[in-house]
Amino acid sequence: MSAPARAAAVDLTDPHKKDIAMQLVSSAENSSLDWKAQYKYIEDIGDGRGYTAGIIGFCSGTGDMLDLVELYAERKPGNVLAKYLPALRKVNGSASHSGLDPNFTKDWATAAKDTVFQKAQNDERDRVYFNPAVQQAKADGLRALGQFIYYDAIVMHGPGNDSVSFGGIRKTAMKKARTPAQGGNETTYLNAFLDARKAAMKTEEAHSDTSRVDTEQRVFLKAGNLDLNPPLTWKVYGDSYTIKS
């Protein structure tokens, strides 16, 4: 009698797996598994990117916050954040709050109660970060854990190609190990990617705590949990988290 077939693995686009991915990112970005509570989050974390806000850390200094507020204005003209568009265009590429203070953070929190704005955050997260990360990971032959590792990296480092952006980190990893799509071992490749990611994080004071790699992603990788199946237990910045199912 043949052994029962293993349940087909699902990738990160599966709604439950995607929710797990969002909880994992939120544990690192917001010290909470309740990622939906982060639509209203906004603060300057002192990393030179201006305000960091929302479910994925959209930044006033890097353009993704501008894109988000433009999308929101397109879908809901005259919304509470639309008046800040000229200021967001001016501060893009800098740490400046010019034209945003004193009420931008308060108005952001107001906008965050609007389901139109929440959906705009979800859609921009998918367009800029989630979909490109998962597509690249699948093309590289990676399962759900690898897809998440790419996603977490693109969230923190951005989708560019310089050495400390997602594309550069991937390039560094591929010099050390072949991807599964190239015939390489998945675990070996992911370890090489996490090594490159850590090196990129250490170039920046704001990201110098590498626990989201060391005591989260490596824990799943060492356990051989390449499908990112719960239960999952990990630590970030010394805090422990569990997703039971």
LOTOR-840736 format. One record per residue (C-alpha): z, x, y; residue number from 1. Coordinates in nm, 4 decimals. Example, Ala and Ser with C-alpha at 12.3 -4.5 7.8 and 13.67 -1.06 7.14 Angstrom:
BEGIN
+----------+----------+----------+-----+
:       zz :       xx :       yy : num :
+----------+----------+----------+-----+
:   0.7800 :   1.2300 :  -0.4500 :   1 :
:   0.7140 :   1.3670 :  -0.1060 :   2 :
+----------+----------+----------+-----+
This chain:
BEGIN
+----------+----------+----------+-----+
:       zz :       xx :       yy : num :
+----------+----------+----------+-----+
:   0.0000 :   0.0000 :   0.0000 :   1 :
:  -0.1016 :   0.1520 :   0.3324 :   2 :
:   0.1508 :   0.2073 :   0.6089 :   3 :
:   0.1582 :  -0.0637 :   0.8768 :   4 :
:  -0.0620 :   0.0229 :   1.1728 :   5 :
:   0.1260 :   0.1550 :   1.4732 :   6 :
:   0.1320 :  -0.0938 :   1.7611 :   7 :
:  -0.1506 :  -0.0111 :   1.9979 :   8 :
:  -0.0233 :   0.1929 :   2.2895 :   9 :
:  -0.0666 :   0.0366 :   2.6305 :  10 :
:  -0.1497 :   0.2324 :   2.9406 :  11 :
:   0.0195 :   0.2211 :   3.2779 :  12 :
:  -0.1965 :  -0.0690 :   3.4008 :  13 :
:  -0.0104 :  -0.2997 :   3.1610 :  14 :
:   0.2104 :  -0.5135 :   3.3931 :  15 :
:   0.5359 :  -0.4218 :   3.2152 :  16 :
:   0.4509 :  -0.0489 :   3.2061 :  17 :
:   0.3473 :  -0.0585 :   3.5719 :  18 :
:   0.6828 :  -0.2158 :   3.6594 :  19 :
:   0.8576 :   0.0658 :   3.4692 :  20 :
:   0.6536 :   0.3191 :   3.6698 :  21 :
:   0.7590 :   0.1525 :   3.9947 :  22 :
:   1.1260 :   0.1595 :   3.8896 :  23 :
:   1.0997 :   0.5295 :   3.8028 :  24 :
:   0.9451 :   0.6150 :   4.1403 :  25 :
:   1.2019 :   0.4011 :   4.3214 :  26 :
:   1.4887 :   0.5822 :   4.1469 :  27 :
:   1.3633 :   0.9067 :   4.3026 :  28 :
:   1.2447 :   0.7750 :   4.6388 :  29 :
:   1.5190 :   0.5191 :   4.7061 :  30 :
:   1.8014 :   0.5812 :   4.4537 :  31 :
:   1.7491 :   0.2291 :   4.3178 :  32 :
:   1.5543 :   0.0637 :   4.0365 :  33 :
:   1.4970 :  -0.2414 :   4.2563 :  34 :
:   1.1595 :  -0.1323 :   4.3932 :  35 :
:   1.0862 :  -0.4735 :   4.5435 :  36 :
:   1.3847 :  -0.4281 :   4.7755 :  37 :
:   1.1990 :  -0.1318 :   4.9309 :  38 :
:   0.9318 :  -0.3253 :   5.1239 :  39 :
:   1.1770 :  -0.3132 :   5.4160 :  40 :
:   1.2772 :   0.0532 :   5.3742 :  41 :
:   1.2022 :   0.2775 :   5.6739 :  42 :
:   1.3492 :   0.6045 :   5.7982 :  43 :
:   1.2551 :   0.9496 :   5.9212 :  44 :
:   1.3640 :   1.1819 :   5.6398 :  45 :
:   1.2954 :   1.4923 :   5.8486 :  46 :
:   1.0004 :   1.6200 :   5.6446 :  47 :
:   0.7577 :   1.6425 :   5.9375 :  48 :
:   0.5730 :   1.3266 :   5.8359 :  49 :
:   0.7311 :   1.0923 :   6.0918 :  50 :
:   0.8570 :   0.7624 :   5.9546 :  51 :
:   0.8540 :   0.7116 :   5.5762 :  52 :
:   0.8529 :   0.3457 :   5.4755 :  53 :
:   0.7873 :   0.0777 :   5.2174 :  54 :
:   0.7553 :   0.0743 :   4.8411 :  55 :
:   0.5715 :   0.4048 :   4.8153 :  56 :
:   0.6809 :   0.5990 :   5.1221 :  57 :
:   0.3890 :   0.5273 :   5.3557 :  58 :
:   0.4135 :   0.7832 :   5.6406 :  59 :
:   0.3332 :   0.7469 :   6.0091 :  60 :
:   0.2229 :   1.1111 :   6.0149 :  61 :
:  -0.0164 :   1.1107 :   5.7191 :  62 :
:  -0.2471 :   0.8143 :   5.7788 :  63 :
:  -0.1459 :   0.5898 :   5.4908 :  64 :
:   0.0930 :   0.3870 :   5.7098 :  65 :
:  -0.1860 :   0.3411 :   5.9662 :  66 :
:  -0.4221 :   0.2179 :   5.6919 :  67 :
:  -0.1541 :  -0.0244 :   5.5702 :  68 :
:  -0.0827 :  -0.1712 :   5.9152 :  69 :
:  -0.4581 :  -0.2009 :   5.9813 :  70 :
:  -0.4987 :  -0.3953 :   5.6563 :  71 :
:  -0.2060 :  -0.6210 :   5.7486 :  72 :
:  -0.3595 :  -0.6854 :   6.0940 :  73 :
:  -0.6920 :  -0.7697 :   5.9295 :  74 :
:  -0.5260 :  -1.0201 :   5.6967 :  75 :
:  -0.2819 :  -1.1586 :   5.9539 :  76 :
:  -0.3993 :  -1.0974 :   6.3125 :  77 :
:  -0.1203 :  -1.0870 :   6.5718 :  78 :
:   0.1501 :  -0.9966 :   6.3205 :  79 :
:   0.4699 :  -0.8260 :   6.4385 :  80 :
:   0.3361 :  -0.4734 :   6.3632 :  81 :
:  -0.0145 :  -0.5121 :   6.5074 :  82 :
:   0.0979 :  -0.4040 :   6.8558 :  83 :
:   0.1896 :  -0.0615 :   6.7153 :  84 :
:  -0.1634 :   0.0231 :   6.5982 :  85 :
:  -0.2553 :   0.2279 :   6.9093 :  86 :
:   0.0690 :   0.4297 :   6.8731 :  87 :
:   0.0163 :   0.4797 :   6.4979 :  88 :
:  -0.3326 :   0.6152 :   6.5678 :  89 :
:  -0.1875 :   0.8590 :   6.8233 :  90 :
:   0.0995 :   0.9890 :   6.6087 :  91 :
:  -0.1154 :   1.0278 :   6.2953 :  92 :
:  -0.0995 :   1.3916 :   6.1858 :  93 :
:   0.2339 :   1.4545 :   6.3564 :  94 :
:   0.6071 :   1.3873 :   6.3226 :  95 :
:   0.6154 :   1.2029 :   6.6572 :  96 :
:   0.7666 :   0.8569 :   6.7077 :  97 :
:   0.5923 :   0.8224 :   7.0445 :  98 :
:   0.5145 :   0.4570 :   7.1178 :  99 :
:   0.7029 :   0.3427 :   6.8054 : 100 :
:   1.0647 :   0.3597 :   6.9178 : 101 :
:   1.2941 :   0.1789 :   6.9759 : 102 :
:   1.1823 :  -0.1369 :   6.7921 : 103 :
:   0.9359 :  -0.0262 :   6.5236 : 104 :
:   1.1969 :  -0.0006 :   6.2468 : 105 :
:   1.3358 :  -0.3455 :   6.3314 : 106 :
:   0.9861 :  -0.4971 :   6.3401 : 107 :
:   0.9007 :  -0.3278 :   6.0091 : 108 :
:   1.2029 :  -0.4960 :   5.8489 : 109 :
:   1.0865 :  -0.8306 :   5.9910 : 110 :
:   0.7325 :  -0.7797 :   5.8574 : 111 :
:   0.8740 :  -0.6887 :   5.5150 : 112 :
:   0.9902 :  -1.0493 :   5.4667 : 113 :
:   0.6265 :  -1.1638 :   5.4954 : 114 :
:   0.4517 :  -1.1983 :   5.1577 : 115 :
:   0.1210 :  -1.1062 :   5.3264 : 116 :
:   0.2712 :  -0.7688 :   5.4225 : 117 :
:   0.4272 :  -0.7244 :   5.0779 : 118 :
:   0.0887 :  -0.7829 :   4.9146 : 119 :
:  -0.0748 :  -0.5403 :   5.1595 : 120 :
:   0.1797 :  -0.2747 :   5.0520 : 121 :
:   0.1035 :  -0.3435 :   4.6846 : 122 :
:  -0.2718 :  -0.3303 :   4.7433 : 123 :
:  -0.2614 :  -0.0044 :   4.9415 : 124 :
:  -0.0322 :   0.1532 :   4.6807 : 125 :
:  -0.2900 :   0.0641 :   4.4150 : 126 :
:  -0.5948 :   0.1712 :   4.6159 : 127 :
:  -0.4646 :   0.5063 :   4.7395 : 128 :
:  -0.2213 :   0.6144 :   4.4675 : 129 :
:  -0.1849 :   0.4118 :   4.1497 : 130 :
:  -0.5483 :   0.3427 :   4.0570 : 131 :
:  -0.6826 :   0.6946 :   4.1311 : 132 :
:  -0.3910 :   0.8565 :   3.9417 : 133 :
:  -0.4293 :   0.6372 :   3.6336 : 134 :
:  -0.8097 :   0.6687 :   3.6302 : 135 :
:  -0.7894 :   1.0487 :   3.6485 : 136 :
:  -0.5195 :   1.0627 :   3.3819 : 137 :
:  -0.7237 :   0.8447 :   3.1463 : 138 :
:  -1.0307 :   1.0615 :   3.2071 : 139 :
:  -0.8125 :   1.3622 :   3.1157 : 140 :
:  -0.7116 :   1.1904 :   2.7902 : 141 :
:  -0.3507 :   1.1243 :   2.8893 : 142 :
:  -0.1364 :   0.8388 :   2.7648 : 143 :
:   0.1157 :   0.6357 :   2.9682 : 144 :
:   0.3625 :   0.9221 :   3.0309 : 145 :
:   0.0857 :   1.1501 :   3.1589 : 146 :
:  -0.0506 :   0.8657 :   3.3692 : 147 :
:   0.2951 :   0.8235 :   3.5225 : 148 :
:   0.3344 :   1.1987 :   3.5785 : 149 :
:   0.0050 :   1.1965 :   3.7737 : 150 :
:   0.1100 :   0.8880 :   3.9686 : 151 :
:   0.4467 :   1.0313 :   4.0707 : 152 :
:   0.2749 :   1.3537 :   4.1806 : 153 :
:   0.0111 :   1.1760 :   4.3908 : 154 :
:   0.2834 :   0.9649 :   4.5570 : 155 :
:   0.4769 :   1.2730 :   4.6674 : 156 :
:   0.1986 :   1.5222 :   4.7326 : 157 :
:  -0.0928 :   1.3023 :   4.8382 : 158 :
:  -0.4405 :   1.2819 :   4.6855 : 159 :
:  -0.5951 :   1.5931 :   4.8480 : 160 :
:  -0.7334 :   1.9100 :   4.6917 : 161 :
:  -0.5331 :   2.1868 :   4.8614 : 162 :
:  -0.2905 :   2.3808 :   4.6426 : 163 :
:   0.0102 :   2.1566 :   4.7151 : 164 :
:  -0.1738 :   1.8225 :   4.6898 : 165 :
:  -0.2369 :   1.6331 :   4.3664 : 166 :
:  -0.5872 :   1.7745 :   4.3142 : 167 :
:  -0.4685 :   2.1320 :   4.3625 : 168 :
:  -0.1709 :   2.0867 :   4.1298 : 169 :
:  -0.4042 :   1.9534 :   3.8601 : 170 :
:  -0.6431 :   2.2453 :   3.9125 : 171 :
:  -0.3569 :   2.4958 :   3.8745 : 172 :
:  -0.2447 :   2.3236 :   3.5524 : 173 :
:  -0.5983 :   2.3284 :   3.4099 : 174 :
:  -0.6133 :   2.7070 :   3.4553 : 175 :
:  -0.3129 :   2.7328 :   3.2229 : 176 :
:  -0.3888 :   2.4626 :   2.9645 : 177 :
:  -0.6745 :   2.2384 :   2.8555 : 178 :
:  -0.6448 :   1.8631 :   2.8994 : 179 :
:  -0.6571 :   1.6441 :   2.5858 : 180 :
:  -1.0083 :   1.5409 :   2.6943 : 181 :
:  -1.1040 :   1.9114 :   2.6733 : 182 :
:  -0.9489 :   1.9359 :   2.3279 : 183 :
:  -0.6085 :   2.0601 :   2.4449 : 184 :
:  -0.2612 :   1.9540 :   2.3337 : 185 :
:  -0.1216 :   1.6716 :   2.5487 : 186 :
:   0.2360 :   1.8038 :   2.5629 : 187 :
:   0.1242 :   2.1610 :   2.6408 : 188 :
:  -0.0986 :   2.0391 :   2.9209 : 189 :
:   0.1671 :   1.8115 :   3.0712 : 190 :
:   0.4183 :   2.0985 :   3.0695 : 191 :
:   0.1620 :   2.3105 :   3.2578 : 192 :
:   0.1110 :   2.0260 :   3.5066 : 193 :
:   0.4869 :   1.9869 :   3.5626 : 194 :
:   0.5198 :   2.3654 :   3.6135 : 195 :
:   0.2481 :   2.3489 :   3.8814 : 196 :
:   0.4096 :   2.0419 :   4.0364 : 197 :
:   0.7469 :   2.2161 :   4.0583 : 198 :
:   0.5907 :   2.5172 :   4.2275 : 199 :
:   0.4278 :   2.2853 :   4.4840 : 200 :
:   0.7578 :   2.1045 :   4.5466 : 201 :
:   0.9404 :   2.4313 :   4.6080 : 202 :
:   0.7078 :   2.5202 :   4.8953 : 203 :
:   0.8675 :   2.2416 :   5.0989 : 204 :
:   1.2352 :   2.2137 :   5.1904 : 205 :
:   1.2295 :   1.8303 :   5.1823 : 206 :
:   1.1087 :   1.8397 :   4.8202 : 207 :
:   1.3065 :   2.1406 :   4.6979 : 208 :
:   1.5221 :   1.9269 :   4.4653 : 209 :
:   1.3012 :   1.9095 :   4.1571 : 210 :
:   1.5234 :   1.6790 :   3.9492 : 211 :
:   1.2553 :   1.4058 :   3.9274 : 212 :
:   1.0636 :   1.6602 :   3.7190 : 213 :
:   1.3533 :   1.8378 :   3.5441 : 214 :
:   1.5876 :   1.5535 :   3.4496 : 215 :
:   1.3355 :   1.2690 :   3.4409 : 216 :
:   0.9775 :   1.3511 :   3.3421 : 217 :
:   1.0601 :   1.6571 :   3.1274 : 218 :
:   1.3242 :   1.4524 :   2.9438 : 219 :
:   1.0607 :   1.1986 :   2.8349 : 220 :
:   0.8147 :   1.4768 :   2.7506 : 221 :
:   1.0691 :   1.6731 :   2.5426 : 222 :
:   1.1514 :   1.3532 :   2.3540 : 223 :
:   0.7809 :   1.3179 :   2.2698 : 224 :
:   0.7705 :   0.9790 :   2.4431 : 225 :
:   0.4054 :   1.0096 :   2.5454 : 226 :
:   0.3655 :   0.6308 :   2.5569 : 227 :
:   0.6618 :   0.5963 :   2.7986 : 228 :
:   0.8272 :   0.3362 :   2.5811 : 229 :
:   1.1753 :   0.2074 :   2.6715 : 230 :
:   1.4636 :   0.2509 :   2.6338 : 231 :
:   1.4447 :   0.5261 :   2.8961 : 232 :
:   1.7442 :   0.7187 :   3.0299 : 233 :
:   1.7147 :   0.9824 :   3.3014 : 234 :
:   1.8785 :   1.1371 :   3.6066 : 235 :
:   1.7504 :   1.1965 :   3.9593 : 236 :
:   1.9549 :   1.3859 :   4.2195 : 237 :
:   2.2491 :   1.3670 :   3.9781 : 238 :
:   2.2449 :   0.9866 :   3.9444 : 239 :
:   2.1870 :   0.8326 :   3.5994 : 240 :
:   1.9515 :   0.5421 :   3.5310 : 241 :
:   1.8481 :   0.3413 :   3.2251 : 242 :
:   1.5667 :   0.0971 :   3.1568 : 243 :
:   1.6603 :  -0.0808 :   2.8360 : 244 :
:   1.3423 :  -0.2706 :   2.7582 : 245 :
+----------+----------+----------+-----+
